[in-house]
Amino acid sequence: IMENKPVLTVEDFSQIFMGTGLGVLLVEFHRQDLESDGGSVWALTQRLSDSTAMKVCVGILALVATMSLLEVDTIDHAPSHGLAQLDKIARDVHQGNSTDWSYLCVQIKIYKGHNDLMYMYLDGWEHFDENQCLTPTGANSALRVSEAYALQRSDDLVEEAKLRATEYEKSCWYIDQFVDCDEFLAGRYSSNENRTLSIALVDLSSKAKEAAFWSLMMVLAVLIQIPLSVYVLNLKISTFSTTLLQPLRSLVDDMVAMSSLDLVKIDDHTAPGMLTSKSKDKIKTAEELENLNAAFRAMRSAIRSWSLFVPPSVVERFYDAGLEAKVGVTRCEVTVLFCDIDGFEETCREIDADAVLSNLTGVLGTIADEIQLQQGTFLEFISDEVMAVFNAPNKLPGHASAGLQCAIAIQKAVRKHKVRVGDEERPIRVRVGVHTASILAGNIGSHQRIKYGLLGDGVNLAARMKGLNSKYGTCTLCSQNCLAESLKQNPLNLATRPVDLVAVKGKTEPTKICEVMGYLSDEANLAEAVRRHQRGFDLYLERKFKQAKEKFEEVGSFLAVADYALEDETSQMMIDRCEEYMKNPPPAEWDGVEHLKSKSFQVGQRQKSAAKMTEMGEEAQQAKMAQERANGMVPEEEIFLLADEEDTHDDDARAKPCANACTWNAMLCRSNQEEVAPVQVQAASVPTLLDI
């Protein structure tokens, strides 16, 4: 199972993580935390741990030092006092007051039992040497030697045993007092014929080793106690950090991330700020933190729902500026994009509600994703329509180029979607309008309720261009102003062609609208088709209708080779116009501007209807038209331009189809001989459209 999973390297993860606004924000936040002077929770915890550990170490060392200072140095006087007692017994034995030498040996053995005796010289006699008691009789008899010899013998034994000064004790007793052996040898004490020096040499090495051993044990105990105390202390601090500081810091991180509105996208099943262990029990936290965490989760859920209604970039702008939202607009140059699903109302009548919602959600989600990828601000849904803006509220230097790129990306992405109607799978087509203008952007509404929106003619013109796609049989239309701004900001090498000069309803000044067909690099024939269409349009404006017609006729062949996705209704429309103006030349004041009388247009089906009628015989066509006239209605596909939509929304205004054997010219049906009045249509045959 693990082998089938994709491997994500550290470099890939870093690139993905740092490619998000949340990742950059968290890294910067923790970098500042590390560089801070210790004001964060982790820094305070570390300082507390280090400071307390240092205090514990100093305290233990101070305690040991105090014990050493208060310890009383005890000197063992047992060897010296024992020597004085043995000297008295030995003098009695030597003077004949007591003839029991064995008693003296017993006392010497007792003395040796308490002290590691090496040599003893009593009252001029050697009584202990080579680890045995000496008596007048026996193999090792006691000898009477001089004091100098006895002192030398003791020094020789020390040297043979290689004892340090602290590992032996040499006591000298003379005339009822202890004297320094070296000073006695130097003759600093007065001699007495009746008294001689007594010497006892005791080995203290075993006691010194024992003392050194216990001293080493004390040092080891201190060395073990210090890290053990520090460990226990850090363990307690870690527990404190886990139960209080760490959940608190997690909440702080989540709240910082919340400021960028990225955290609201995280699933709600994991509680932020709450730690879970591998065991079944959750790590105990303070009750106050539990309440704080629950409140934060509730707030996050509310913001998650709220962020689905409000553009996050709008909220981020107010958060970064530290301002409270209020009614107000500012003038700025932006690129506005409108997009909707072509023929959505008709499709809704043919499928059930669940299918409508499923398809609508998929298409609108794709459109919204492409807008976000181009750093646009998604403003709102209007039924099946999407409205977006570039360069507001956040600045976007190449907003016109971004808007055009977004339009092309939307068209490519939506082609993947299909809608199933019965047994038939139909492609979904969207209409896009893009325009760059100076408009008012900001918070509009009342003081009780506001929304971020756009105001101005530029917004209306972008919406009109979206609807004009149905009139001209195109998918994406943009204004010449948008193209000009794109060339200034970031040239994209787009494949665009002029479609018409129009004056939308309510306006007199013309606007040159262009079709965005893709990129010139996509297909060489597409670039040639665009070039010839541009030349044909220039000839059309110069009233050279015959030459223009020839150029427009060439466009279709190049688009067919280029495998262009749409039928070339634009060129065919211009061919029809050229033919019409060749028969009926326009007046001298004609400037090529198409003055539109309607705001909304139905899907252009002229070519499909013409093809369908061509397949029918002449008699069948006449019979069909006669039946339709008798019924007072015509099929919806014959309707191209909706009724004139006056500002008063007159209910009597209806679409008026042309009679048989005539061509469409603006709002009139013109035959070769005379103008024919349009046939009246029943109201039920005309679909109701949303006025933009």
C-alpha positions in Angstrom: 0.0 0.0 0.0 2.8 2.4 0.9 4.5 1.7 -2.4 1.5 2.9 -4.4 1.3 6.2 -2.6 3.0 9.2 -4.2 6.2 10.3 -2.5 6.2 14.0 -1.4 9.7 15.3 -0.9 10.7 18.0 1.5 11.4 20.4 -1.5 7.9 19.7 -3.0 6.2 20.2 0.4 8.1 23.4 1.0 7.2 24.7 -2.5 3.5 23.8 -2.0 3.4 25.2 1.6 5.1 28.4 0.7 2.9 28.8 -2.3 -0.1 29.5 0.0 -0.8 32.7 1.8 -1.4 30.8 5.0 2.0 29.1 4.8 3.9 32.4 4.2 2.0 34.0 7.1 2.7 31.2 9.6 6.4 31.0 8.6 6.8 34.7 9.0 4.9 34.7 12.3 7.2 32.0 13.8 10.3 33.6 12.4 9.4 36.8 14.2 8.7 34.7 17.3 12.2 33.2 17.2 13.8 36.6 16.7 11.8 38.2 19.5 13.2 39.1 22.9 11.2 36.4 24.6 7.7 37.6 24.7 6.1 34.5 23.2 4.7 31.6 25.1 7.4 29.2 24.0 10.1 31.8 24.8 8.7 32.4 28.3 8.4 28.7 28.9 12.0 28.1 27.9 13.2 31.0 30.0 11.2 29.7 33.0 12.7 26.2 32.5 16.3 27.5 32.1 16.0 29.9 35.0 14.4 27.3 37.4 17.0 24.6 36.4 19.8 27.0 37.1 18.3 27.9 40.5 18.0 24.2 41.3 21.6 23.5 40.4 22.8 26.5 42.4 20.7 25.5 45.3 22.0 21.9 45.5 25.6 23.1 45.2 25.0 25.7 47.9 23.5 23.0 50.2 26.6 20.8 49.7 28.9 23.7 50.4 27.0 24.6 53.5 27.1 21.1 54.8 30.9 21.0 54.2 31.3 24.2 56.1 29.1 23.1 58.9 30.7 19.7 59.1 32.9 19.3 62.3 36.3 17.9 61.6 36.8 15.1 64.2 40.4 14.0 65.0 40.9 10.4 66.1 43.1 10.6 69.3 42.7 7.0 70.0 46.2 6.0 68.8 47.9 8.7 70.9 45.9 8.0 74.0 46.4 4.3 73.6 50.1 4.8 73.3 50.1 6.7 76.7 48.3 3.8 78.4 50.7 1.2 76.9 53.7 3.3 77.9 52.6 3.1 81.5 52.0 -0.6 81.4 55.4 -1.2 79.7 57.3 0.8 82.3 55.7 -1.3 85.1 56.7 -4.4 83.3 60.2 -3.2 82.6 60.7 -2.0 86.2 59.7 -5.4 87.5 56.5 -4.2 89.1 54.7 -6.7 86.8 56.4 -9.7 85.3 53.4 -10.6 83.0 54.7 -9.8 79.6 51.8 -11.7 78.1 49.4 -9.1 79.6 51.3 -6.4 77.7 51.0 -8.3 74.5 47.2 -8.7 75.0 46.9 -5.0 75.5 49.0 -4.4 72.3 46.7 -6.7 70.4 43.7 -4.9 71.6 45.3 -1.7 70.5 46.1 -3.2 67.1 42.5 -4.3 66.8 41.4 -0.7 66.9 44.3 0.7 64.9 46.3 -0.8 62.1 49.5 -0.9 64.1 52.8 -1.3 62.1 55.5 -0.6 64.8 55.6 0.1 68.6 58.5 1.1 70.7 57.8 1.4 74.5 60.2 2.6 77.2 63.3 1.7 75.2 62.0 -1.7 74.0 60.6 -2.9 70.6 57.3 -4.5 71.5 55.7 -4.7 68.1 57.2 -5.2 64.7 56.5 -7.1 61.5 52.9 -7.6 62.6 53.6 -9.5 65.8 54.1 -8.7 69.5 57.6 -9.2 70.8 58.5 -10.8 74.2 61.8 -11.3 76.0 61.6 -15.0 75.1 60.8 -16.7 71.8 62.0 -16.6 68.3 61.3 -12.9 67.9 62.3 -11.6 71.2 61.9 -8.0 72.3 65.1 -6.0 72.0 66.2 -2.9 73.7 67.2 -0.3 71.1 67.9 3.4 71.1 65.3 6.0 70.4 67.1 7.0 67.3 67.0 3.5 66.0 63.3 3.2 66.8 62.6 6.5 64.9 64.6 5.3 61.9 62.9 1.9 61.9 59.5 3.6 61.8 60.6 5.8 58.9 61.8 2.7 57.0 58.5 1.0 57.4 56.7 4.0 56.1 59.0 4.1 53.1 58.6 0.4 52.5 54.8 0.7 52.6 54.9 3.8 50.3 52.5 5.7 52.5 51.7 9.3 52.0 51.8 11.7 54.9 48.0 11.5 55.3 48.1 7.7 55.3 50.0 7.0 58.5 50.2 8.5 62.0 53.4 8.4 64.1 52.9 9.3 67.8 55.6 10.0 70.3 55.1 10.0 74.0 57.7 11.4 76.3 57.5 12.3 80.0 53.7 12.3 80.2 53.2 14.3 77.0 53.0 14.0 73.3 55.9 15.4 71.4 56.9 15.9 67.8 59.0 13.0 66.8 61.2 15.0 64.4 61.8 17.7 67.0 62.7 15.1 69.6 65.2 13.6 67.2 66.7 17.0 66.7 67.3 17.3 70.5 64.8 20.1 71.2 63.6 18.3 74.3 65.7 17.8 77.5 66.7 14.3 78.2 65.8 12.3 81.3 67.7 9.3 82.4 64.7 7.7 84.0 62.3 8.1 81.1 62.6 7.2 77.4 60.6 7.9 74.3 57.7 5.7 73.3 56.6 5.4 69.6 53.5 4.1 67.9 53.3 3.9 64.0 49.7 3.4 62.8 48.7 2.7 59.2 45.8 5.1 58.2 45.6 4.2 54.5 42.5 2.0 54.8 40.7 4.8 56.7 41.9 7.4 54.1 40.6 5.2 51.3 37.3 4.7 53.1 37.0 8.4 53.6 37.9 9.1 49.9 35.3 6.5 48.8 32.5 8.2 50.7 33.6 11.5 49.5 33.4 10.2 45.9 30.0 8.8 46.7 28.9 12.2 47.9 30.1 13.9 44.7 28.4 11.3 42.6 25.2 11.7 44.6 25.3 15.5 43.9 26.0 15.0 40.2 23.1 12.6 39.9 20.8 14.8 42.0 21.4 17.8 39.9 20.3 16.4 36.4 17.6 14.3 38.1 16.1 17.4 39.7 16.4 19.3 36.4 14.7 16.5 34.6 11.8 16.3 37.1 11.4 20.0 36.9 11.4 20.1 33.2 8.9 17.3 33.2 6.6 19.3 35.4 7.1 22.4 33.2 6.4 20.3 30.1 3.2 19.0 31.7 2.2 22.6 32.5 3.1 23.6 28.9 1.1 20.7 27.4 -2.0 21.3 29.5 -2.0 25.1 29.3 0.6 26.8 27.2 0.6 24.5 24.2 -3.1 24.6 23.6 -3.1 28.3 24.1 -0.3 28.7 21.5 -2.2 26.5 19.1 -5.2 28.7 19.5 -3.0 31.8 18.8 -1.6 30.2 15.6 -5.2 29.4 14.5 -6.3 32.9 15.2 -3.4 34.4 13.3 -4.2 32.1 10.4 -7.8 33.1 10.6 -6.8 36.7 9.8 -6.0 35.5 6.2 -9.3 33.6 6.1 -7.4 30.5 5.0 -8.1 28.5 8.1 -11.8 28.5 7.4 -11.2 26.0 4.6 -9.9 23.4 7.0 -12.3 20.6 7.9 -14.1 21.1 11.2 -13.7 17.6 12.6 -10.2 18.5 14.0 -10.4 20.8 17.0 -7.8 23.6 16.7 -5.7 24.1 19.8 -6.6 20.7 21.3 -3.9 18.0 21.6 -4.7 14.3 21.3 -2.4 11.5 22.3 -2.1 8.0 21.0 -4.1 6.7 23.9 -7.9 6.9 24.0 -7.8 9.6 26.6 -7.4 13.2 25.5 -4.6 15.2 27.2 -6.1 17.1 30.2 -6.4 20.8 29.6 -7.6 23.6 31.7 -11.4 24.1 31.7 -11.0 27.7 30.7 -9.0 26.6 27.6 -11.7 24.1 26.8 -14.3 26.8 26.8 -12.1 29.1 24.8 -11.5 26.4 22.2 -15.2 25.7 21.9 -15.9 29.4 21.4 -13.2 29.6 18.7 -14.5 26.6 16.9 -18.0 28.1 16.8 -16.6 31.4 15.6 -14.6 29.6 12.9 -17.6 27.7 11.7 -19.6 30.9 11.5 -16.8 32.6 9.6 -16.5 29.6 7.2 -20.2 30.0 6.4 -19.9 33.8 6.2 -16.9 33.6 3.9 -19.0 31.7 1.3 -21.1 34.9 0.9 -18.5 37.6 1.1 -15.3 37.8 -1.0 -12.4 37.0 1.4 -10.1 39.6 -0.3 -12.6 42.3 0.8 -12.5 41.2 4.4 -8.7 40.9 4.3 -8.4 44.5 3.1 -10.3 45.8 6.1 -8.4 43.5 8.4 -5.0 44.6 7.1 -6.0 48.3 7.4 -7.6 47.8 10.8 -10.8 49.5 9.5 -14.5 48.7 10.2 -16.7 48.2 7.1 -18.9 51.1 6.3 -20.7 52.5 3.3 -18.4 54.2 0.8 -16.9 53.9 -2.7 -13.7 55.0 -4.4 -13.0 55.5 -8.1 -10.6 53.1 -9.7 -9.8 51.5 -13.0 -10.7 47.8 -13.0 -11.5 45.0 -15.4 -15.0 43.6 -15.0 -15.9 40.1 -16.1 -19.4 38.7 -16.5 -20.1 35.1 -17.4 -23.2 32.9 -17.6 -24.4 29.6 -19.0 -25.8 29.9 -22.5 -29.3 28.5 -22.8 -29.6 27.7 -19.1 -33.3 28.5 -18.9 -34.2 26.1 -21.7 -32.0 23.4 -20.3 -33.7 23.7 -16.9 -37.1 22.9 -18.4 -35.8 19.6 -19.7 -34.1 18.1 -16.6 -35.0 17.6 -13.0 -34.1 19.9 -10.1 -31.3 17.8 -8.8 -29.6 17.6 -12.2 -30.0 21.4 -12.6 -28.3 22.0 -9.2 -25.6 19.4 -9.9 -24.6 20.9 -13.3 -24.9 24.4 -12.1 -22.7 23.8 -9.1 -20.0 22.1 -11.2 -19.9 24.8 -13.8 -20.0 27.8 -11.4 -17.4 26.1 -9.3 -15.1 25.8 -12.3 -15.6 29.4 -13.2 -14.9 30.5 -9.6 -11.7 28.5 -9.5 -10.4 30.0 -12.7 -11.2 33.5 -11.4 -9.3 32.8 -8.2 -6.3 31.4 -10.1 -6.0 34.7 -12.0 -6.2 36.6 -8.7 -9.6 38.1 -9.5 -12.2 38.9 -6.9 -15.3 36.8 -7.2 -18.2 39.1 -6.3 -21.4 37.2 -6.6 -23.7 34.7 -8.4 -26.8 36.0 -10.1 -28.8 32.8 -11.0 -26.4 31.1 -13.6 -24.4 34.3 -14.0 -21.0 35.1 -12.3 -19.6 38.6 -11.7 -15.9 39.1 -11.0 -13.6 42.1 -10.9 -9.8 42.5 -11.3 -7.8 45.2 -9.5 -10.4 45.7 -6.7 -10.3 45.6 -3.8 -6.8 44.3 -4.0 -4.4 45.9 -6.5 -3.5 43.8 -9.5 -1.0 45.5 -11.9 -2.0 43.5 -15.0 -5.7 43.4 -14.4 -6.8 43.7 -18.0 -4.5 40.8 -19.1 -5.6 38.8 -16.1 -9.2 39.3 -17.1 -8.7 38.2 -20.7 -6.6 35.2 -19.5 -9.4 34.3 -17.1 -12.0 34.4 -19.9 -9.9 32.0 -22.1 -9.3 29.7 -19.2 -13.0 29.6 -18.3 -13.9 28.6 -21.9 -11.3 25.8 -21.9 -12.3 24.5 -18.4 -16.1 24.5 -19.1 -15.7 22.4 -22.2 -15.1 19.4 -19.9 -18.6 19.7 -18.5 -21.5 18.0 -20.2 -25.2 18.0 -19.4 -27.3 14.9 -20.0 -30.8 15.5 -21.3 -32.6 12.2 -21.7 -30.3 9.9 -23.7 -28.4 12.9 -25.2 -25.2 14.4 -23.7 -25.0 18.1 -24.6 -21.9 20.3 -24.2 -22.2 23.3 -21.9 -21.4 26.7 -23.4 -20.8 29.9 -21.4 -20.9 33.5 -22.5 -18.2 35.8 -21.2 -18.0 39.6 -21.4 -14.8 41.5 -20.3 -14.4 45.3 -20.2 -11.9 47.7 -18.6 -13.2 51.0 -17.3 -13.0 53.5 -14.5 -15.8 52.7 -12.1 -16.8 53.2 -8.5 -15.9 50.2 -6.2 -16.7 49.8 -2.6 -19.4 49.1 0.0 -22.9 50.0 -1.1 -26.2 49.5 0.7 -27.6 50.9 3.9 -26.0 51.4 7.3 -27.7 48.2 8.5 -26.6 46.0 5.6 -23.9 46.5 3.0 -22.2 44.6 0.3 -19.1 45.1 -1.8 -20.1 46.0 -5.3 -19.3 48.1 -8.4 -21.1 51.1 -9.9 -20.8 52.8 -13.3 -21.4 52.5 -17.0 -18.4 50.3 -17.3 -20.1 47.6 -15.3 -23.2 47.8 -17.4 -21.2 47.6 -20.6 -19.4 44.5 -19.5 -22.8 42.9 -18.8 -24.1 44.0 -22.2 -21.1 42.4 -23.9 -21.8 39.2 -22.2 -25.3 39.2 -23.6 -24.1 40.3 -27.1 -22.4 36.9 -27.5 -25.9 35.5 -28.4 -26.4 38.2 -31.0 -23.1 37.5 -32.7 -22.8 33.8 -32.1 -19.6 34.2 -30.1 -18.5 32.9 -26.7 -16.2 35.7 -25.4 -16.4 39.4 -26.2 -14.3 42.2 -24.8 -14.0 45.9 -25.4 -11.2 47.6 -27.4 -10.3 49.5 -24.3 -9.6 46.2 -22.5 -7.4 45.0 -25.3 -5.5 48.3 -25.3 -4.9 48.2 -21.6 -3.7 44.6 -21.9 -1.2 45.5 -24.5 0.1 48.2 -22.1 0.3 46.0 -19.1 1.3 42.6 -20.3 1.0 41.7 -24.0 -0.6 38.2 -24.3 -0.4 37.6 -28.1 -4.1 37.0 -28.2 -6.2 35.9 -31.2 -8.9 38.6 -31.3 -11.0 40.0 -34.1 -13.3 43.0 -34.3 -17.0 42.0 -34.2 -18.9 45.3 -34.4 -19.2 48.9 -33.5 -22.2 49.1 -31.2 -24.0 51.7 -29.2 -25.8 49.9 -26.4 -29.3 50.8 -25.5 -29.3 54.1 -23.7 -25.9 55.3 -25.1 -24.9 57.2 -28.2 -21.1 56.8 -28.2 -20.0 53.6 -30.0 -17.9 50.8 -28.5 -15.7 48.6 -30.6 -16.2 45.0 -29.4 -13.9 42.1 -30.2 -14.1 38.4 -30.0 -11.4 36.6 -27.9 -10.7 33.4 -29.8 -7.6 32.1 -27.9 -3.9 32.6 -28.4 -2.2 33.1 -31.8 0.3 30.4 -30.9 -2.5 27.8 -30.7 -2.9 27.5 -34.5 -1.2 29.2 -37.5 -4.5 29.2 -39.5 -6.2 30.9 -36.6 -3.7 33.8 -36.8 -4.3 34.1 -40.5 -8.1 34.0 -40.0 -7.8 36.8 -37.5 -5.7 38.9 -39.8 -8.1 38.5 -42.7 -11.1 39.3 -40.6 -9.4 42.5 -39.4 -8.8 43.5 -43.0 -12.3 42.7 -43.9 -13.7 44.8 -41.0 -11.5 47.8 -42.0 -12.8 47.5 -45.6 -16.4 47.3 -44.2 -16.0 50.6 -42.3 -14.5 52.1 -45.5 -17.7 51.2 -47.4 -15.9 48.7 -49.6 -18.5 46.1 -49.1 -17.6 43.8 -52.0 -13.9 43.6 -51.0 -14.9 43.2 -47.3 -17.3 40.3 -48.2 -14.5 38.5 -50.0 -12.2 38.8 -47.0 -15.0 37.6 -44.6 -15.7 34.6 -46.9 -12.0 33.6 -46.6 -12.1 33.7 -42.8 -14.4 30.7 -42.6 -12.1 28.4 -44.6 -9.1 29.2 -42.4 -11.2 28.6 -39.2 -12.4 25.3 -40.6 -8.7 24.2 -41.1 -7.9 25.6 -37.6 -10.6 23.3 -36.2 -12.3 26.3 -34.5 -14.8 25.1 -31.9 -17.6 27.4 -33.0 -19.5 28.1 -36.2 -18.3 31.3 -37.7 -21.5 33.2 -37.3 -19.6 36.5 -36.9 -18.1 36.4 -40.4 -21.4 35.2 -41.9 -23.2 38.1 -40.2 -20.7 40.5 -41.8 -21.2 38.8 -45.1 -25.0 39.3 -44.8 -24.5 42.9 -44.0 -22.2 43.5 -46.9 -24.7 41.8 -49.2 -27.5 44.0 -47.8 -25.5 47.2 -48.1 -24.4 46.2 -51.6 -28.1 46.0 -52.6 -29.2 49.0 -50.4 -26.2 51.3 -49.8 -26.3 53.0 -46.4 -26.8 56.8 -46.2 -23.9 59.2 -46.4 -23.8 59.7 -42.6 -23.5 56.0 -41.9 -20.5 55.3 -39.6 -20.8 51.6 -39.2 -22.2 51.8 -35.7 -24.9 49.3 -34.7 -27.4 51.0 -32.4 -28.9 48.3 -30.2 -32.5 48.6 -29.1 -32.5 45.7 -26.6 -30.6 44.8 -23.5 -31.0 41.0 -23.7 -30.7 38.6 -26.5 -31.7 35.0 -27.0 -29.3 32.3 -28.2 -28.4 32.9 -31.9 -29.8 30.0 -33.9 -30.1 31.6 -37.3 -27.6 29.3 -39.1 -29.2 26.2 -37.6 -32.7 27.4 -38.5 -31.6 28.2 -42.0 -29.9 24.9 -42.4 -33.0 23.1 -41.1 -35.3 25.0 -43.5 -32.9 24.4 -46.5 -33.3 20.6 -45.9 -37.1 20.9 -46.3 -38.7 21.2 -49.6 -40.3 24.4 -50.8 -43.8 23.0 -50.5 -43.1 21.7 -47.0 -41.7 25.1 -46.0 -44.9 26.8 -47.3 -47.1 24.3 -45.5 -45.1 24.7 -42.3 -45.3 28.5 -42.4 -49.0 28.4 -43.3 -49.7 26.2 -40.3 -47.7 28.5 -38.0 -49.6 31.5 -39.3 -52.9 29.8 -38.7 -51.9 29.0 -35.2 -50.5 32.5 -34.6 -47.1 31.3 -33.5 -43.7 30.3 -34.7 -41.0 28.0 -33.3 -38.7 29.6 -30.7 -35.6 28.8 -32.8 -36.8 31.3 -35.4 -36.6 34.1 -32.8 -33.2 35.9 -33.0 -33.7 39.3 -31.5 -36.1 39.8 -28.6 -38.7 42.5 -28.6 -37.7 46.1 -28.1 -37.3 46.3 -24.3 -38.3 49.8 -23.3 -37.5 51.2 -19.9 -41.2 50.9 -19.1 -41.1 47.1 -19.8 -44.2 47.2 -22.0 -46.0 43.8 -21.8 -47.1 44.2 -25.4 -43.6 44.2 -26.7 -42.9 40.8 -28.2 -40.5 39.2 -30.7 -41.6 39.7 -34.2 -40.3 37.1 -36.6 -40.0 37.7 -40.3 -42.3 36.3 -42.9 -41.1 33.7 -45.4 -38.5 34.6 -48.1 -37.2 37.8 -46.4 -34.0 38.7 -44.6 -33.5 40.3 -41.2 -32.3 43.9 -41.0 -32.3 45.5 -37.6 -35.9 45.6 -36.4 -37.4 45.4 -39.9 -38.2 42.5 -42.2 -37.1 43.5 -45.7 -37.9 41.6 -48.8 -36.5 42.3 -52.2 -39.6 44.3 -53.2 -41.0 45.9 -50.0 -41.0 45.9 -46.3 -43.3 43.3 -44.8 -44.9 43.8 -41.4 -43.7 41.2 -38.9 -46.1 38.4 -38.0 -47.7 38.7 -34.6 -46.5 36.0 -32.1 -48.3 34.6 -29.1 -46.8 35.6 -25.8 -46.5 32.0 -24.7 -43.9 31.3 -27.4 -41.4 33.8 -26.2 -39.1 32.7 -23.3 -38.8 35.2 -20.5 -35.2 36.3 -19.9 -33.6 38.1 -16.9 -32.9 41.7 -17.7 -29.3 42.7 -16.9 
